[in-house]
Amino acid sequence: MTRHPVEPLERLALLPTSLASTFLSQGVRAGRESLPQVAILRASTTIEEDSVRWSAAPVREIVDEAIHRFDAKRTDADAWLSPRLHATLRMTRAEAANPALWNFLALCVAPDYVLWRHMPQGEPADGSPRKVSSLRFVGPHYSQAFARLWWAAEMFRDGPDYASAEAACLNQDMINTALRLDAIDHKPTALALVGVLKGMTDAGANRLGDRVNALCTAVNAAGSTLMYDVIAPDEMPDQAALADWIDEAESAPAVPWNRLPRGPQDGTARRSSCEVLSRMFERFAAEAPLRDRARPREAARPVG
């Protein structure tokens, strides 16, 4: 795969998915062709707010560091980059829900990262060229290369503490599966999932990926009849504190590279609620059937 240099940009912008998709040729996704940066900039809309939080350079810096640090094991970049991307791109959930921002990041700011991180390592069985799935450039929040990392930090952090988000991102099955669940919008549910994952990891559980997927399936199924927010109540996040943290982007230093950054002081999850759900999810994990690997999977294949 050829790494094509990316011209430095000053500001982030918004690139609609309908336009972004037109630039994703087979050659681009295979790493053989450069994206037409000038054309992409013309197709993008400027973010009107004149704030340092929309600067492109800080994002580019942490992406470059991730590529440098984790070239030997690229999946490990997720746990390092996720909290630092979140703490660099200080946004509300409403702002982060706009796919046009993530499209711009993937196609104009750091397409080399998308290719580096998500290019399949093995050769396709049909002999076709290796290429990155288009969903890594313009997909939903649980698949898109940068959105998945920001949302993982948002959903799994405990107030300003990103340690639980880092732990979640260390397991690819957790980040790939749990981000699809509506239930993790409830903070004690998200943290209880990470707690059970950590327990299985510390115990040296075999087939950890299968166990994580089985646990997420069980939590999702039970959530259709159980109301986790009633069983394990929690406080509403402090929106004023979140707004203050976002405003502090104007004077905040760059995120640290060798320790976790600090997120917004918008409230931590209620401990008693996390404990209630942790005990419940431990039972789910013990009882959930693991996938029979002798039978072919019927689920959709994961994106590359």
TORNULUM-521270 format. One record per residue: residue in three letters; chain; x, y, z of N, C-alpha, C in turn. Coordinates in steps of 0.05 Angstrom, whole numbers, plus 5000, padded with zeros to 4 digits. Layout:
N
[site ALA,A,[X,Y,Z],[X,Y,Z],[X,Y,Z]]
...
END
This chain:
304
[site MET,A,[5017,4976,5000],[5000,5000,5000],[5017,5025,5000]]
[site THR,A,[5012,5044,4982],[5027,5069,4981],[5014,5089,4999]]
[site ARG,A,[5030,5102,5016],[5019,5123,5033],[5022,5150,5018]]
[site HIS,A,[5000,5162,5012],[5000,5187,4998],[5001,5210,5018]]
[site PRO,A,[5019,5229,5014],[5020,5252,5033],[4994,5268,5032]]
[site VAL,A,[4987,5279,5055],[4963,5296,5057],[4972,5325,5062]]
[site GLU,A,[4962,5343,5046],[4969,5371,5049],[4957,5381,5076]]
[site PRO,A,[4973,5396,5091],[4963,5406,5117],[4940,5425,5114]]
[site LEU,A,[4920,5423,5131],[4897,5440,5131],[4895,5456,5156]]
[site GLU,A,[4883,5479,5155],[4880,5496,5178],[4854,5490,5194]]
[site ARG,A,[4832,5485,5180],[4806,5483,5193],[4792,5458,5184]]
[site LEU,A,[4776,5447,5202],[4758,5425,5196],[4733,5437,5181]]
[site ALA,A,[4720,5419,5166],[4696,5428,5151],[4677,5404,5150]]
[site LEU,A,[4655,5408,5136],[4634,5388,5134],[4631,5378,5105]]
[site LEU,A,[4632,5352,5102],[4631,5340,5075],[4607,5321,5075]]
[site PRO,A,[4585,5328,5060],[4562,5310,5060],[4568,5282,5049]]
[site THR,A,[4555,5262,5061],[4560,5235,5053],[4555,5230,5023]]
[site SER,A,[4534,5242,5013],[4527,5238,4984],[4550,5247,4966]]
[site LEU,A,[4565,5268,4974],[4587,5277,4958],[4613,5261,4965]]
[site ALA,A,[4616,5255,4991],[4640,5241,4999],[4642,5214,4985]]
[site SER,A,[4620,5200,4982],[4620,5173,4970],[4630,5174,4941]]
[site THR,A,[4626,5196,4927],[4634,5197,4899],[4664,5196,4896]]
[site PHE,A,[4679,5203,4917],[4708,5204,4915],[4721,5177,4922]]
[site LEU,A,[4705,5158,4931],[4717,5133,4941],[4718,5112,4919]]
[site SER,A,[4736,5115,4901],[4741,5096,4880],[4754,5071,4891]]
[site GLN,A,[4754,5050,4875],[4768,5025,4883],[4797,5031,4887]]
[site GLY,A,[4809,5047,4871],[4837,5054,4874],[4844,5069,4899]]
[site VAL,A,[4826,5087,4907],[4830,5102,4932],[4828,5083,4955]]
[site ARG,A,[4808,5065,4955],[4804,5047,4978],[4826,5025,4979]]
[site ALA,A,[4839,5021,4956],[4862,5002,4956],[4888,5015,4962]]
[site GLY,A,[4888,5042,4965],[4913,5056,4971],[4930,5061,4947]]
[site ARG,A,[4919,5058,4923],[4935,5062,4899],[4932,5090,4887]]
[site GLU,A,[4910,5104,4894],[4905,5130,4883],[4901,5150,4906]]
[site SER,A,[4909,5175,4901],[4905,5196,4920],[4877,5208,4917]]
[site LEU,A,[4867,5216,4940],[4841,5230,4939],[4845,5259,4928]]
[site PRO,A,[4826,5269,4913],[4829,5297,4902],[4823,5318,4923]]
[site GLN,A,[4843,5325,4938],[4838,5343,4961],[4825,5369,4954]]
[site VAL,A,[4833,5381,4931],[4821,5407,4923],[4792,5403,4917]]
[site ALA,A,[4784,5382,4903],[4756,5378,4897],[4740,5372,4922]]
[site ILE,A,[4752,5358,4941],[4738,5352,4966],[4734,5378,4982]]
[site LEU,A,[4754,5396,4982],[4750,5421,4996],[4728,5438,4983]]
[site ARG,A,[4726,5437,4957],[4705,5452,4943],[4677,5440,4950]]
[site ALA,A,[4676,5414,4955],[4651,5401,4961],[4643,5404,4990]]
[site SER,A,[4661,5415,5006],[4656,5416,5035],[4646,5444,5043]]
[site THR,A,[4633,5445,5066],[4622,5470,5077],[4638,5478,5101]]
[site THR,A,[4645,5503,5102],[4660,5514,5125],[4644,5514,5150]]
[site ILE,A,[4656,5507,5173],[4643,5510,5199],[4644,5539,5207]]
[site GLU,A,[4621,5551,5211],[4620,5580,5215],[4633,5589,5241]]
[site GLU,A,[4630,5573,5262],[4641,5581,5288],[4671,5584,5287]]
[site ASP,A,[4681,5607,5295],[4709,5613,5294],[4721,5605,5321]]
[site SER,A,[4726,5579,5324],[4736,5568,5350],[4760,5551,5344]]
[site VAL,A,[4779,5551,5363],[4803,5534,5360],[4796,5505,5360]]
[site ARG,A,[4773,5497,5371],[4766,5469,5372],[4761,5457,5344]]
[site TRP,A,[4758,5474,5324],[4755,5464,5297],[4781,5465,5281]]
[site SER,A,[4803,5468,5295],[4829,5468,5281],[4836,5440,5273]]
[site ALA,A,[4848,5437,5249],[4855,5411,5239],[4882,5401,5250]]
[site ALA,A,[4900,5419,5255],[4927,5411,5263],[4929,5393,5288]]
[site PRO,A,[4914,5399,5309],[4916,5381,5333],[4907,5352,5327]]
[site VAL,A,[4886,5349,5310],[4877,5322,5303],[4899,5309,5287]]
[site ARG,A,[4911,5323,5268],[4932,5311,5251],[4955,5302,5268]]
[site GLU,A,[4962,5318,5289],[4984,5311,5306],[4980,5285,5321]]
[site ILE,A,[4957,5281,5332],[4952,5256,5348],[4950,5232,5329]]
[site VAL,A,[4939,5237,5305],[4938,5215,5285],[4966,5206,5277]]
[site ASP,A,[4984,5226,5272],[5011,5219,5264],[5025,5204,5287]]
[site GLU,A,[5020,5212,5312],[5033,5198,5334],[5022,5170,5337]]
[site ALA,A,[4996,5166,5332],[4985,5139,5334],[4998,5121,5312]]
[site ILE,A,[5001,5131,5288],[5013,5115,5267],[5042,5108,5274]]
[site HIS,A,[5056,5127,5286],[5084,5122,5293],[5086,5102,5316]]
[site ARG,A,[5069,5104,5335],[5070,5087,5359],[5062,5058,5354]]
[site PHE,A,[5042,5054,5337],[5029,5028,5336],[5031,5015,5309]]
[site ASP,A,[5051,5021,5294],[5053,5009,5267],[5057,4979,5269]]
[site ALA,A,[5068,4969,5291],[5072,4940,5294],[5047,4925,5301]]
[site LYS,A,[5028,4939,5314],[5002,4926,5321],[4981,4948,5320]]
[site ARG,A,[4969,4950,5297],[4952,4973,5291],[4926,4974,5307]]
[site THR,A,[4915,4951,5315],[4891,4952,5331],[4895,4965,5358]]
[site ASP,A,[4919,4965,5368],[4925,4977,5394],[4923,5008,5392]]
[site ALA,A,[4923,5019,5368],[4920,5048,5365],[4893,5057,5375]]
[site ASP,A,[4873,5041,5374],[4846,5049,5382],[4845,5059,5411]]
[site ALA,A,[4856,5044,5429],[4855,5051,5458],[4871,5076,5464]]
[site TRP,A,[4892,5081,5449],[4908,5106,5453],[4894,5130,5441]]
[site LEU,A,[4884,5126,5417],[4874,5149,5402],[4846,5157,5411]]
[site SER,A,[4829,5138,5419],[4801,5144,5426],[4798,5167,5446]]
[site PRO,A,[4810,5165,5470],[4806,5187,5490],[4819,5213,5481]]
[site ARG,A,[4841,5211,5466],[4855,5235,5457],[4840,5249,5435]]
[site LEU,A,[4827,5234,5418],[4810,5246,5397],[4786,5260,5410]]
[site HIS,A,[4774,5247,5430],[4751,5259,5444],[4759,5285,5458]]
[site ALA,A,[4782,5284,5472],[4791,5308,5487],[4801,5330,5469]]
[site THR,A,[4808,5323,5444],[4817,5343,5425],[4793,5356,5411]]
[site LEU,A,[4775,5339,5402],[4750,5348,5389],[4728,5351,5410]]
[site ARG,A,[4728,5373,5423],[4709,5378,5445],[4682,5386,5433]]
[site MET,A,[4663,5368,5434],[4637,5372,5421],[4615,5362,5439]]
[site THR,A,[4591,5372,5432],[4567,5360,5443],[4560,5335,5427]]
[site ARG,A,[4543,5318,5437],[4535,5294,5422],[4520,5302,5397]]
[site ALA,A,[4505,5324,5398],[4491,5332,5374],[4511,5340,5351]]
[site GLU,A,[4532,5353,5359],[4552,5360,5339],[4566,5335,5328]]
[site ALA,A,[4572,5316,5346],[4586,5292,5338],[4568,5273,5322]]
[site ALA,A,[4542,5277,5323],[4523,5261,5308],[4522,5268,5278]]
[site ASN,A,[4536,5289,5270],[4536,5298,5242],[4557,5283,5227]]
[site PRO,A,[4549,5264,5209],[4570,5248,5195],[4587,5265,5177]]
[site ALA,A,[4578,5289,5169],[4594,5305,5151],[4621,5313,5162]]
[site LEU,A,[4623,5316,5189],[4648,5322,5201],[4667,5298,5199]]
[site TRP,A,[4657,5275,5205],[4674,5251,5204],[4682,5244,5175]]
[site ASN,A,[4664,5249,5156],[4671,5246,5128],[4695,5263,5120]]
[site PHE,A,[4695,5288,5130],[4716,5307,5123],[4743,5297,5136]]
[site LEU,A,[4741,5289,5160],[4766,5279,5174],[4778,5255,5158]]
[site ALA,A,[4761,5237,5150],[4770,5213,5136],[4780,5217,5108]]
[site LEU,A,[4768,5236,5094],[4775,5239,5066],[4795,5262,5061]]
[site CYS,A,[4795,5282,5079],[4812,5305,5074],[4834,5309,5094]]
[site VAL,A,[4829,5304,5120],[4849,5308,5141],[4868,5285,5144]]
[site ALA,A,[4857,5261,5145],[4874,5237,5150],[4865,5212,5136]]
[site PRO,A,[4863,5213,5109],[4856,5188,5095],[4878,5167,5097]]
[site ASP,A,[4903,5176,5101],[4924,5157,5105],[4921,5140,5130]]
[site TYR,A,[4910,5152,5151],[4904,5137,5175],[4883,5115,5170]]
[site VAL,A,[4862,5122,5156],[4841,5103,5150],[4852,5079,5135]]
[site LEU,A,[4869,5084,5116],[4882,5062,5101],[4901,5046,5119]]
[site TRP,A,[4916,5060,5134],[4936,5047,5152],[4922,5029,5173]]
[site ARG,A,[4901,5040,5185],[4888,5025,5207],[4870,5003,5197]]
[site HIS,A,[4856,5007,5174],[4834,4988,5167],[4839,4972,5142]]
[site MET,A,[4863,4974,5130],[4868,4957,5107],[4870,4928,5116]]
[site PRO,A,[4855,4910,5104],[4856,4881,5111],[4885,4871,5109]]
[site GLN,A,[4893,4855,5128],[4921,4845,5128],[4924,4821,5109]]
[site GLY,A,[4904,4804,5107],[4906,4780,5090],[4897,4785,5062]]
[site GLU,A,[4906,4768,5044],[4897,4771,5016],[4869,4760,5013]]
[site PRO,A,[4851,4774,4998],[4824,4764,4993],[4824,4736,4980]]
[site ALA,A,[4806,4719,4988],[4804,4692,4977],[4800,4691,4947]]
[site ASP,A,[4786,4712,4936],[4780,4712,4908],[4803,4724,4891]]
[site GLY,A,[4825,4732,4904],[4847,4742,4889],[4845,4772,4882]]
[site SER,A,[4824,4785,4890],[4820,4813,4884],[4839,4830,4902]]
[site PRO,A,[4845,4855,4894],[4863,4872,4910],[4851,4878,4938]]
[site ARG,A,[4868,4880,4957],[4859,4888,4984],[4849,4917,4983]]
[site LYS,A,[4828,4923,4997],[4818,4950,4998],[4802,4954,5024]]
[site VAL,A,[4802,4979,5033],[4787,4986,5057],[4758,4989,5051]]
[site SER,A,[4741,4980,5069],[4712,4983,5065],[4705,5013,5064]]
[site SER,A,[4687,5020,5047],[4678,5048,5045],[4665,5057,5072]]
[site LEU,A,[4655,5038,5088],[4643,5045,5113],[4663,5057,5133]]
[site ARG,A,[4689,5052,5129],[4709,5064,5146],[4713,5093,5139]]
[site PHE,A,[4705,5101,5116],[4707,5130,5108],[4681,5144,5113]]
[site VAL,A,[4658,5132,5106],[4632,5146,5106],[4610,5130,5120]]
[site GLY,A,[4617,5112,5138],[4598,5095,5150],[4585,5106,5175]]
[site PRO,A,[4568,5090,5188],[4555,5098,5213],[4575,5101,5236]]
[site HIS,A,[4566,5111,5258],[4584,5119,5280],[4599,5095,5291]]
[site TYR,A,[4589,5071,5288],[4602,5047,5299],[4621,5034,5280]]
[site SER,A,[4623,5045,5255],[4641,5034,5235],[4661,5054,5225]]
[site GLN,A,[4653,5079,5222],[4670,5100,5211],[4696,5103,5227]]
[site ALA,A,[4719,5106,5214],[4745,5103,5227],[4748,5122,5251]]
[site PHE,A,[4738,5147,5249],[4742,5166,5270],[4717,5169,5288]]
[site ALA,A,[4694,5167,5277],[4670,5168,5293],[4669,5147,5314]]
[site ARG,A,[4677,5122,5307],[4676,5100,5326],[4694,5105,5350]]
[site LEU,A,[4716,5118,5346],[4735,5124,5368],[4724,5146,5386]]
[site TRP,A,[4713,5167,5374],[4702,5189,5390],[4678,5179,5406]]
[site TRP,A,[4661,5164,5393],[4637,5154,5407],[4644,5133,5428]]
[site ALA,A,[4664,5117,5424],[4673,5098,5444],[4682,5113,5469]]
[site ALA,A,[4697,5135,5466],[4706,5150,5489],[4682,5164,5502]]
[site GLU,A,[4663,5173,5487],[4640,5187,5498],[4622,5167,5513]]
[site MET,A,[4617,5144,5503],[4598,5126,5515],[4611,5111,5539]]
[site PHE,A,[4637,5106,5538],[4649,5089,5559],[4665,5105,5580]]
[site ARG,A,[4668,5131,5576],[4682,5147,5597],[4664,5149,5622]]
[site ASP,A,[4677,5154,5644],[4662,5159,5669],[4668,5187,5678]]
[site GLY,A,[4652,5206,5668],[4657,5234,5673],[4684,5241,5660]]
[site PRO,A,[4702,5253,5675],[4728,5261,5664],[4748,5239,5661]]
[site ASP,A,[4741,5215,5671],[4760,5192,5671],[4756,5175,5646]]
[site TYR,A,[4777,5173,5630],[4775,5158,5605],[4786,5129,5609]]
[site ALA,A,[4792,5121,5633],[4804,5094,5637],[4786,5072,5627]]
[site SER,A,[4760,5074,5632],[4741,5054,5623],[4738,5054,5593]]
[site ALA,A,[4740,5077,5580],[4739,5078,5551],[4764,5065,5539]]
[site GLU,A,[4787,5070,5551],[4811,5057,5542],[4809,5027,5544]]
[site ALA,A,[4798,5017,5566],[4795,4988,5570],[4776,4977,5549]]
[site ALA,A,[4755,4990,5543],[4736,4981,5523],[4749,4978,5496]]
[site CYS,A,[4765,4998,5489],[4778,4999,5462],[4801,4979,5459]]
[site LEU,A,[4810,4968,5482],[4831,4948,5480],[4821,4921,5469]]
[site ASN,A,[4794,4919,5469],[4781,4894,5459],[4765,4901,5435]]
[site GLN,A,[4773,4891,5411],[4759,4898,5387],[4730,4889,5386]]
[site ASP,A,[4725,4866,5398],[4697,4856,5398],[4679,4875,5415]]
[site MET,A,[4690,4886,5436],[4674,4904,5453],[4667,4930,5437]]
[site ILE,A,[4688,4942,5425],[4682,4967,5411],[4666,4963,5386]]
[site ASN,A,[4670,4940,5372],[4655,4935,5348],[4626,4927,5353]]
[site THR,A,[4621,4914,5375],[4594,4904,5381],[4578,4922,5399]]
[site ALA,A,[4590,4931,5421],[4575,4946,5441],[4567,4973,5430]]
[site LEU,A,[4582,4986,5412],[4575,5012,5402],[4549,5011,5386]]
[site ARG,A,[4540,4987,5378],[4515,4984,5363],[4491,4983,5381]]
[site LEU,A,[4495,4980,5407],[4473,4975,5426],[4462,5002,5436]]
[site ASP,A,[4436,5004,5435],[4423,5028,5447],[4427,5029,5477]]
[site ALA,A,[4430,5006,5489],[4432,5005,5518],[4455,5019,5530]]
[site ILE,A,[4477,5022,5515],[4501,5035,5526],[4498,5065,5528]]
[site ASP,A,[4476,5076,5519],[4470,5104,5524],[4466,5109,5554]]
[site HIS,A,[4460,5087,5568],[4457,5088,5598],[4484,5083,5610]]
[site LYS,A,[4496,5103,5623],[4524,5101,5631],[4530,5078,5650]]
[site PRO,A,[4513,5071,5670],[4519,5047,5686],[4520,5022,5670]]
[site THR,A,[4503,5020,5649],[4504,4996,5632],[4531,4994,5617]]
[site ALA,A,[4540,5016,5606],[4565,5017,5591],[4588,5010,5610]]
[site LEU,A,[4589,5021,5634],[4611,5016,5652],[4610,4988,5663]]
[site ALA,A,[4586,4977,5668],[4584,4950,5677],[4594,4930,5656]]
[site LEU,A,[4589,4936,5631],[4599,4919,5609],[4630,4919,5610]]
[site VAL,A,[4642,4942,5613],[4671,4944,5614],[4682,4929,5638]]
[site GLY,A,[4668,4932,5661],[4676,4918,5685],[4676,4888,5682]]
[site VAL,A,[4656,4877,5669],[4655,4848,5664],[4677,4840,5645]]
[site LEU,A,[4681,4856,5624],[4703,4851,5605],[4729,4849,5620]]
[site LYS,A,[4734,4869,5637],[4760,4869,5652],[4762,4844,5669]]
[site GLY,A,[4740,4836,5682],[4741,4812,5698],[4748,4787,5682]]
[site MET,A,[4736,4785,5658],[4742,4762,5641],[4771,4762,5632]]
[site THR,A,[4781,4787,5625],[4808,4790,5616],[4828,4782,5638]]
[site ASP,A,[4823,4792,5662],[4841,4787,5685],[4841,4757,5692]]
[site ALA,A,[4818,4744,5687],[4816,4715,5694],[4828,4698,5672]]
[site GLY,A,[4837,4710,5650],[4848,4695,5628],[4828,4678,5614]]
[site ALA,A,[4803,4687,5611],[4782,4672,5598],[4789,4665,5570]]
[site ASN,A,[4784,4640,5562],[4789,4632,5535],[4767,4642,5517]]
[site ARG,A,[4772,4643,5491],[4753,4653,5471],[4740,4679,5480]]
[site LEU,A,[4757,4698,5488],[4748,4723,5499],[4730,4738,5480]]
[site GLY,A,[4737,4739,5454],[4721,4753,5435],[4693,4741,5433]]
[site ASP,A,[4691,4715,5432],[4665,4702,5431],[4649,4708,5457]]
[site ARG,A,[4662,4709,5479],[4648,4715,5505],[4638,4743,5505]]
[site VAL,A,[4653,4762,5495],[4644,4790,5494],[4620,4792,5476]]
[site ASN,A,[4621,4780,5452],[4598,4781,5434],[4574,4768,5446]]
[site ALA,A,[4577,4745,5460],[4555,4732,5473],[4543,4750,5495]]
[site LEU,A,[4561,4763,5511],[4551,4781,5532],[4535,4804,5520]]
[site CYS,A,[4546,4817,5499],[4532,4840,5487],[4505,4831,5476]]
[site THR,A,[4503,4807,5464],[4478,4797,5454],[4458,4793,5477]]
[site ALA,A,[4468,4782,5499],[4450,4777,5522],[4441,4803,5534]]
[site VAL,A,[4458,4823,5537],[4451,4849,5548],[4430,4862,5530]]
[site ASN,A,[4434,4861,5504],[4416,4873,5485],[4388,4859,5486]]
[site ALA,A,[4388,4833,5487],[4363,4818,5488],[4348,4823,5514]]
[site ALA,A,[4362,4824,5537],[4349,4829,5562],[4339,4858,5564]]
[site GLY,A,[4352,4876,5550],[4344,4904,5550],[4318,4908,5536]]
[site SER,A,[4308,4889,5521],[4282,4892,5508],[4259,4888,5528]]
[site THR,A,[4265,4876,5550],[4244,4871,5571],[4251,4885,5597]]
[site LEU,A,[4277,4886,5604],[4286,4900,5628],[4292,4929,5622]]
[site MET,A,[4286,4946,5641],[4292,4974,5638],[4316,4980,5656]]
[site TYR,A,[4340,4980,5643],[4364,4984,5659],[4364,5010,5674]]
[site ASP,A,[4353,5031,5663],[4353,5057,5676],[4334,5057,5701]]
[site VAL,A,[4316,5038,5702],[4299,5035,5726],[4312,5018,5747]]
[site ILE,A,[4324,4996,5738],[4338,4977,5756],[4362,4991,5768]]
[site ALA,A,[4376,5007,5751],[4400,5020,5760],[4399,5050,5753]]
[site PRO,A,[4385,5066,5768],[4382,5094,5762],[4408,5110,5762]]
[site ASP,A,[4409,5131,5747],[4433,5147,5746],[4425,5177,5744]]
[site GLU,A,[4444,5194,5749],[4440,5223,5747],[4441,5232,5718]]
[site MET,A,[4427,5254,5712],[4430,5266,5686],[4457,5280,5684]]
[site PRO,A,[4470,5280,5661],[4496,5293,5659],[4493,5323,5663]]
[site ASP,A,[4514,5336,5673],[4514,5364,5678],[4521,5379,5652]]
[site GLN,A,[4501,5389,5639],[4505,5402,5613],[4522,5427,5615]]
[site ALA,A,[4519,5441,5638],[4534,5466,5641],[4564,5460,5643]]
[site ALA,A,[4570,5438,5658],[4599,5430,5660],[4610,5422,5633]]
[site LEU,A,[4594,5408,5617],[4602,5400,5590],[4607,5425,5573]]
[site ALA,A,[4589,5445,5575],[4593,5469,5560],[4618,5484,5568]]
[site ASP,A,[4624,5484,5594],[4648,5497,5604],[4673,5484,5592]]
[site TRP,A,[4673,5457,5592],[4695,5441,5582],[4699,5447,5552]]
[site ILE,A,[4678,5449,5538],[4680,5456,5509],[4691,5484,5505]]
[site ASP,A,[4682,5503,5521],[4692,5530,5519],[4722,5532,5526]]
[site GLU,A,[4731,5515,5544],[4759,5515,5553],[4778,5506,5531]]
[site ALA,A,[4767,5496,5508],[4784,5488,5486],[4800,5512,5476]]
[site GLU,A,[4791,5536,5480],[4805,5560,5470],[4832,5563,5483]]
[site SER,A,[4835,5554,5508],[4860,5557,5523],[4872,5531,5532]]
[site ALA,A,[4860,5508,5526],[4870,5483,5535],[4896,5475,5521]]
[site PRO,A,[4914,5463,5536],[4939,5453,5523],[4933,5428,5506]]
[site ALA,A,[4952,5421,5490],[4949,5396,5474],[4946,5372,5492]]
[site VAL,A,[4932,5352,5483],[4928,5328,5500],[4954,5315,5506]]
[site PRO,A,[4958,5303,5530],[4983,5289,5536],[4984,5263,5521]]
[site TRP,A,[5008,5255,5514],[5013,5230,5499],[5018,5206,5517]]
[site ASN,A,[5029,5211,5541],[5038,5188,5557],[5021,5184,5582]]
[site ARG,A,[5000,5198,5585],[4979,5194,5605],[4952,5201,5593]]
[site LEU,A,[4931,5191,5605],[4904,5197,5595],[4897,5227,5599]]
[site PRO,A,[4884,5239,5579],[4874,5266,5584],[4850,5266,5603]]
[site ARG,A,[4840,5289,5610],[4817,5291,5627],[4793,5301,5610]]
[site GLY,A,[4771,5288,5614],[4746,5296,5600],[4730,5316,5616]]
[site PRO,A,[4706,5321,5608],[4689,5340,5621],[4680,5331,5649]]
[site GLN,A,[4677,5349,5668],[4668,5343,5695],[4637,5344,5695]]
[site ASP,A,[4625,5327,5678],[4596,5328,5675],[4581,5307,5691]]
[site GLY,A,[4596,5295,5710],[4583,5275,5728],[4592,5247,5723]]
[site THR,A,[4597,5232,5745],[4605,5204,5743],[4580,5187,5748]]
[site ALA,A,[4582,5162,5739],[4559,5144,5742],[4556,5136,5771]]
[site ARG,A,[4531,5131,5779],[4525,5122,5807],[4537,5095,5812]]
[site ARG,A,[4554,5093,5832],[4569,5068,5838],[4550,5045,5843]]
[site SER,A,[4529,5050,5859],[4511,5028,5867],[4497,5017,5842]]
[site SER,A,[4491,5034,5823],[4478,5024,5798],[4497,5008,5781]]
[site CYS,A,[4522,5016,5780],[4542,5000,5765],[4546,4973,5778]]
[site GLU,A,[4545,4972,5805],[4549,4946,5818],[4525,4927,5813]]
[site VAL,A,[4501,4938,5814],[4477,4922,5808],[4479,4910,5781]]
[site LEU,A,[4485,4926,5761],[4487,4915,5733],[4511,4897,5729]]
[site SER,A,[4533,4903,5743],[4556,4885,5740],[4549,4857,5749]]
[site ARG,A,[4535,4855,5772],[4528,4828,5781],[4509,4814,5761]]
[site MET,A,[4490,4829,5750],[4472,4818,5730],[4487,4809,5705]]
[site PHE,A,[4505,4826,5696],[4519,4820,5671],[4539,4797,5675]]
[site GLU,A,[4549,4794,5699],[4567,4771,5704],[4551,4745,5701]]
[site ARG,A,[4526,4745,5710],[4509,4722,5706],[4503,4717,5677]]
[site PHE,A,[4498,4739,5662],[4494,4737,5633],[4519,4724,5620]]
[site ALA,A,[4542,4734,5628],[4567,4724,5616],[4571,4694,5622]]
[site ALA,A,[4563,4686,5646],[4567,4657,5653],[4547,4639,5639]]
[site GLU,A,[4524,4649,5632],[4503,4633,5621],[4500,4635,5590]]
[site ALA,A,[4511,4657,5579],[4507,4662,5550],[4521,4641,5533]]
[site PRO,A,[4507,4628,5514],[4519,4608,5498],[4539,4620,5478]]
[site LEU,A,[4562,4607,5475],[4582,4617,5456],[4575,4606,5428]]
[site ARG,A,[4584,4621,5408],[4579,4614,5380],[4593,4587,5374]]
[site ASP,A,[4578,4570,5360],[4589,4544,5351],[4606,4550,5326]]
[site ARG,A,[4633,4548,5330],[4651,4554,5308],[4651,4533,5286]]
[site ALA,A,[4638,4511,5291],[4636,4490,5270],[4615,4497,5249]]
[site ARG,A,[4598,4517,5256],[4576,4525,5237],[4583,4552,5226]]
[site PRO,A,[4577,4557,5201],[4582,4583,5189],[4565,4605,5201]]
[site ARG,A,[4576,4628,5204],[4561,4651,5215],[4541,4661,5195]]
[site GLU,A,[4518,4669,5205],[4497,4680,5187],[4498,4710,5188]]
[site ALA,A,[4512,4721,5208],[4512,4750,5210],[4529,4762,5187]]
[site ALA,A,[4525,4788,5183],[4540,4801,5162],[4569,4801,5169]]
[site ARG,A,[4586,4800,5149],[4615,4800,5153],[4623,4827,5163]]
[site PRO,A,[4643,4828,5181],[4653,4854,5191],[4667,4869,5169]]
[site VAL,A,[4666,4895,5171],[4680,4911,5150],[4709,4910,5156]]
[site GLY,A,[4725,4914,5134],[4754,4913,5137],[4766,4938,5148]]
END
